[in-house]
Each structure stands twice: as structure tokens, then as C-alpha cells.
Amino acid sequence: MVQLTGAVLRDSEVAYRHLRDLIVNLHLEPGSMVDEQSLAARIGLGRMPVREAIARLGSDQLVVIIPRRGAMISPIGLDTIRGIFDAREVVESGIAYFAAQYATDAELEQFSCLVHQADRERDAYRPMQFLDSDQEVHRFLASIVHNSFLETAADRLLVHNLRFWRYYFTMYPPSSNTMITHQNLLEALQRREPAQARQAMLDHIHAGGALLHALFT
């Protein structure tokens, strides 16, 4: 057992979180082969919790289990990106629609603070900090619909989204055009307009999808 932020976590959970962070932050490169022994040594845990973590990461589609060979960190390819962005369109546009109806005034105020923080990171040209702030915007939005099913679905998609953007920024210099604001979404939520909130999220996702598509064309 390991003590983290006041809670005792099983070693398999610690291994899962650690390996997921390594994958999302590209410290384990897309398409690279890994094995239990080397990963266990890298994060300082036993092989059994690492094995359990790899199985979960396989369910998350962050690794590909290859029988008798080990595991491969999931490649980043056009088909995968299309699948993730198609899923995000359905899940996150629905979240935006419901958030306009169900979010409290206090939650919208906090959401506004998160959007403005991301915009400040963009204006100061801090792309990696922007990605982290943008991730907080998306995650908080998912939380304020008060629907655990939607929140879980969004969480899994947003992990992939963050990894793709980190990969994109290693290939193309970030700019204000590629660090996309949520201002239109914020204004639609503040006006309590569900249809406009849904469209603002769709526009945001489409803009990001077009940029990522450029990696492979």
C-alpha cells in the first residue's frame, strides 16, 4: 500500500496512475514496446501490480497487449484520432448541453475562472501549462452535469485527448491558433442556452480535430 494525498491506494492503483501519466506525457513513446520487468523497475513497484495496471491500460486503449511479446504503447494514428474525436463530439457536446441546464451559478463561476486561466496560459505562450489548464476546463465541465456515467466516459476520452495534444505540440510549434479558447462555450453556458452550448463545444472539437488531422495528411 502507498499513501497518496491522504488516501491509501493499492499498489496496482499506484502503478496504473504512474504508468498512465508516463504514457500521456509521452515518456513512454507511442508505438514502443514495454515489459513488466522494466516498468516495475522504472516505477519501483513489483511485477504483479504492474501486470494489473497494464491490463487496465489495455482496457483504456492506452496499451496494446501482444501475447508472448509484452505490451506496446498505443500508436497515435489518424484512425485512432478520428475515433476519439467522433466520440468526443457525442459525449462532450452532450455534456455542454446538460451543463447549460444543470450547473449551479457557483459552478459556472468556477468554470469561468478555469477558462480564463487557460486563456492566460495561451496569451503568455505557455503551451504545456495551457494543455493542463484546458484539461481542467474539460474535466470540470464533465463534473457539473452531475452524471457519473458521462463523467467517466469523458475522463477516458480526455486522457487520450491530452496525449494527442502533447504529441501534436512536439511536431508543430504551438500558436494562439492551436491553443483554442472556450470563450464561446462559456458565454453560452452563462446565458443558459443548451443548444448554443452544444454547438460551441462541437465547434471547439472540430477546430482541434482539423489541426490533429494535419499530422497525417
Secondary structure, DSSP 4 states (H G I P E B T S, - for coil): -EEETTEEE-HHHHHHHHHHHHHHTTSS-TT-EE-HHHHHHHHT--HHHHHHHHHHHHHTTSEEEETTTEEEEPP--HHHHHHHHHHHHHHHHHHHHHHHHH--HHHHHHHHHHHHHHHHHHHTT-HHHHHHHHHHHHHHHHHTT--HHHHHHHHHHHHHHHHHHHHHHHHS---TTTS---HHHHHHHHTT-HHHHHHHHHHHHHHHHHHHHGGG-
